[in-house]
Amino acid sequence: MNQLALNEKGRTILAMGNDAIVRGGLEAGLGYFSTYPGTPASEIGEGYLALRKEFPHIHAEFSVNEHVAAHGAQGASWAGVRSMVAMKHVGMNVAAEVLHFAGYTGVRSGLVVVIGSDPGATSSTSEQDDRWYSLHTHLPILEPSTIQEAKDFTALAFELSERYNLPVILNAPSKLCHNIGSLRLGALPDVLPAGGRFERNPNRYINLFGGSVANHRRAMEAVENLRKDVPTLGLNRLLPGSGKIGFISSSVNYPYLLEALFLLGITDAPVLKIGLSFPLNAREIESFAEGLERVYVVEELEGFIEFQAKRLLYDSGLRTPVIGKAVFPAYGELDVDIITGRIADELGVKLPGRMTRANELADRLAGDLPPRQGAFCTGCPHRATLYSIVKATGRDAVFAGDIGCYTLSCLPPFRAFDWVTCMNCGVGIAQGLLQKIEGEDLIAYVGDSTFFHSGIPGLINAVQQNADLVLIILDNKWVAMTGHQPSPTTDTTLDGTRMRPVDIKGLLKSIGVSYVRTIKPFNIKASMAAIKDAIRARGGVRVLIAEEECALQYGRRIAREPGEYEVYYQIDAERCQKCNECYIELGCPAIRREDTADGWRYYIEEASCLRCGACHDLCLNSAILRTEIRRPVGAVKS
Amino acid sequence: MKNVIFAGVGGQGVILASKILMEAAMAAGYDVKESEVHGMAQRGGSVDCHVRYGKKVYSPLIEKGTADFVVCLELLETMRKLEYLKSDGMIIVNREKIDPAPVEAGLEKYPSDIEDWLKANVGKHLVLDTKAALREAGSAKALNIVMLGALSNYLEFSDEEWASAIRALVKEKFVDMNLKAFALGKGLVA
């Protein structure tokens, strides 16, 4: 039984932050959910999809991008159904247009926007602080600080959204989305929300001319109504203290701050915990700051609360110094160590002496250790495609990168990747660059999901402007990097459900791409030849579709339904010339090196090998042998 | 309060090991908090999980110099987590080397003297040879559970508590294999 579906009020379970958000929606009677997957928020969508049986009234989907997802949630809210849209922080850039209007139009039923932020950019190309958007979208922001609050605030967000007639944002950093802790369940609604119906509301929904001005005013007044009520909502909490130095904090930094103060033996500092970081209430900030010598704001990323607090205090004439980003870094993740260290420096308190000689030695050594960044999985078709690209070009080309698993081609052994910024930066930047450079080959990458997310307009532009490039669509049939959500090219899910895959070739043809070839990545020699041909063809956009299912998904499929024959690959030590093509140039983790009685050898670790056959196809000495064995009778499902 | 860090390479099962510890701690009535980094974990990058349990836990993050245990499934990864170890804390590490990509590509060297370094600089350290235990358990994938078994010698939970935590988190058909791996791991510590 899925624990998130338990209707046992008061029961405590262990839950991830994303699970807590899912549960919060369930307790609030959610009826519609949409998302585009992105770390750290991807599991929210997976959570709702996994609950389809228990909550059949909830429509849950992975949309084609965040813009579409946000529109969908707005539509469901207009139908009178509580709706949620989730995305990672950079998804907000894509959804921003929709959400600016959603503030103007307001909601009919509660609309909650969950943003998974990524301070430290451990899984992202940027760590932008999305909270700034609210200064112009006018959307209130809740910042839960614990797993419990992640649930409670989510449920509350729907009420606030309806009461103040604005979509409400729940901002959760990766250190909340992915952390695990105890969660006390609340009650599930007795009555499941019924289907909705549309009611015309032209004053609000038709944003035109004077109507949009009226809506602008309405949104700003809604924020002021909420601002007035903040002290009565119980979202911000005061820990009183007799000290003259006060602290304001929010989100996961609040427990870090409490721990830091405890470690430093500071027991008398008043602390204001902010649960609603937009809008802030002037009276609340004033009464906290009044009489204090200084106020420190401990928040992650940029000084959003600091900025607002300073402005409110300025207007009220209070001149208590508010110190935030001058002390606590505005970039990277904060942690207890950083916060403790900065407060100790500021207040001249001695740091507790916990660090031993071994700690300090290790700290220094850590910088010299060989890094262990991610690599393509064993059997990944992208590894084979990248190998063929590197061999076909000798790295003598401009490589337009993009976002997906293939971003790993910036790392050794491939290093054939020249930029990555936002989704579809590959073709988009390339087609402009090509108008002003000459005589260079350009290879652009894009994955299937990224391409459908927002790549089609850029490609149409490239075709119309006759950009001279080779686009390689790495079609692995899944949104793989974020945990295998379905992509528009997924044709059958693992449980056998048939999807309606988009016909990429038909689409390319219809937008005017006349050169389209499909390559099978594990056929290295054929792929290399196709890449060389495409480069030589010159003139206009040429597209190669590298089509092969993600190895992890393929592996799961095969585990469920093994074929009649089992295949093995082995390295024949007699024939192996140790030329390093498979071990270094392909870099497959299943190929290992081991010492032997008379030197060393390369071998294939059978348990890791996914039988993709790329090494077999590329070996220059035919030293990698393929063996096919018929499985024993009964091992194959009928 | 106990602070335990699990570390290793993506795919080794670091996260499952930490979940089993959390489950045991929660069942025993403790407040539990955990912090981890997702993203590249499945793709062979460094992975670590911080687990804290006690009467009341505020922050899910373990501060440097305060970990009671660092349990590491790969030798090199130990070195990245040492700064977290308490002065009388203990390192439990699997004696296995997995070359990171830059080492495979011949760009960098895998440090050769890690065990000597631990001997010289860390009071309580345990370098375990898990190969035989894994062979006996019947799966190389049980490494995380073998290491958890080794750790269990130093924590307050009973065998029955561990077993029910394993049952709660492992697929039914793998429970027996994992219970065996746990016992074998426990036995690795003399």
Boltz contact constraints between the chains, C-beta under 6 A:
constraints:
  - contact:
      token1: [A, 14]
      token2: [B, 22]
      max_distance: 6.0
  - contact:
      token1: [A, 14]
      token2: [B, 26]
      max_distance: 6.0
  - contact:
      token1: [A, 39]
      token2: [B, 38]
      max_distance: 6.0
  - contact:
      token1: [A, 39]
      token2: [B, 39]
      max_distance: 6.0
  - contact:
      token1: [A, 122]
      token2: [B, 37]
      max_distance: 6.0
  - contact:
      token1: [A, 122]
      token2: [B, 39]
      max_distance: 6.0
  - contact:
      token1: [A, 123]
      token2: [B, 39]
      max_distance: 6.0
  - contact:
      token1: [A, 175]
      token2: [B, 35]
      max_distance: 6.0
  - contact:
      token1: [A, 178]
      token2: [B, 36]
      max_distance: 6.0
  - contact:
      token1: [A, 178]
      token2: [B, 38]
      max_distance: 6.0
  - contact:
      token1: [A, 179]
      token2: [B, 34]
      max_distance: 6.0
  - contact:
      token1: [A, 179]
      token2: [B, 35]
      max_distance: 6.0
  - contact:
      token1: [A, 179]
      token2: [B, 60]
      max_distance: 6.0
  - contact:
      token1: [A, 180]
      token2: [B, 34]
      max_distance: 6.0
  - contact:
      token1: [A, 181]
      token2: [B, 33]
      max_distance: 6.0
  - contact:
      token1: [A, 255]
      token2: [B, 58]
      max_distance: 6.0
  - contact:
      token1: [A, 255]
      token2: [B, 59]
      max_distance: 6.0
  - contact:
      token1: [A, 256]
      token2: [B, 59]
      max_distance: 6.0
  - contact:
      token1: [A, 258]
      token2: [B, 58]
      max_distance: 6.0
  - contact:
      token1: [A, 259]
      token2: [B, 58]
      max_distance: 6.0
  - contact:
      token1: [A, 259]
      token2: [B, 59]
      max_distance: 6.0
  - contact:
      token1: [A, 335]
      token2: [B, 61]
      max_distance: 6.0
  - contact:
      token1: [A, 336]
      token2: [B, 59]
      max_distance: 6.0
  - contact:
      token1: [A, 336]
      token2: [B, 61]
      max_distance: 6.0
  - contact:
      token1: [A, 336]
      token2: [B, 63]
      max_distance: 6.0
  - contact:
      token1: [A, 337]
      token2: [B, 63]
      max_distance: 6.0
  - contact:
      token1: [A, 337]
      token2: [B, 64]
      max_distance: 6.0
  - contact:
      token1: [A, 354]
      token2: [B, 65]
      max_distance: 6.0
  - contact:
      token1: [A, 355]
      token2: [B, 65]
      max_distance: 6.0
  - contact:
      token1: [A, 356]
      token2: [B, 87]
      max_distance: 6.0
  - contact:
      token1: [A, 358]
      token2: [B, 121]
      max_distance: 6.0
  - contact:
      token1: [A, 358]
      token2: [B, 122]
      max_distance: 6.0
  - contact:
      token1: [A, 359]
      token2: [B, 65]
      max_distance: 6.0
  - contact:
      token1: [A, 359]
      token2: [B, 83]
      max_distance: 6.0
  - contact:
      token1: [A, 362]
      token2: [B, 82]
      max_distance: 6.0
  - contact:
      token1: [A, 362]
      token2: [B, 83]
      max_distance: 6.0
  - contact:
      token1: [A, 363]
      token2: [B, 83]
      max_distance: 6.0
  - contact:
      token1: [A, 365]
      token2: [B, 79]
      max_distance: 6.0
  - contact:
      token1: [A, 366]
      token2: [B, 80]
      max_distance: 6.0
  - contact:
      token1: [A, 369]
      token2: [B, 79]
      max_distance: 6.0
  - contact:
      token1: [A, 370]
      token2: [B, 100]
      max_distance: 6.0
  - contact:
      token1: [A, 370]
      token2: [B, 102]
      max_distance: 6.0
  - contact:
      token1: [A, 370]
      token2: [B, 103]
      max_distance: 6.0
  - contact:
      token1: [A, 370]
      token2: [B, 108]
      max_distance: 6.0
  - contact:
      token1: [A, 372]
      token2: [B, 45]
      max_distance: 6.0
  - contact:
      token1: [A, 372]
      token2: [B, 46]
      max_distance: 6.0
  - contact:
      token1: [A, 372]
      token2: [B, 100]
      max_distance: 6.0
  - contact:
      token1: [A, 373]
      token2: [B, 45]
      max_distance: 6.0
  - contact:
      token1: [A, 374]
      token2: [B, 40]
      max_distance: 6.0
  - contact:
      token1: [A, 374]
      token2: [B, 43]
      max_distance: 6.0
  - contact:
      token1: [A, 374]
      token2: [B, 44]
      max_distance: 6.0
  - contact:
      token1: [A, 374]
      token2: [B, 45]
      max_distance: 6.0
  - contact:
      token1: [A, 375]
      token2: [B, 43]
      max_distance: 6.0
  - contact:
      token1: [A, 375]
      token2: [B, 44]
      max_distance: 6.0
  - contact:
      token1: [A, 375]
      token2: [B, 101]
      max_distance: 6.0
  - contact:
      token1: [A, 377]
      token2: [B, 43]
      max_distance: 6.0
  - contact:
      token1: [A, 412]
      token2: [B, 101]
      max_distance: 6.0
  - contact:
      token1: [A, 412]
      token2: [B, 102]
      max_distance: 6.0
  - contact:
      token1: [A, 412]
      token2: [B, 105]
      max_distance: 6.0
  - contact:
      token1: [A, 413]
      token2: [B, 105]
      max_distance: 6.0
  - contact:
      token1: [A, 584]
      token2: [B, 105]
      max_distance: 6.0
  - contact:
      token1: [A, 607]
      token2: [B, 140]
      max_distance: 6.0
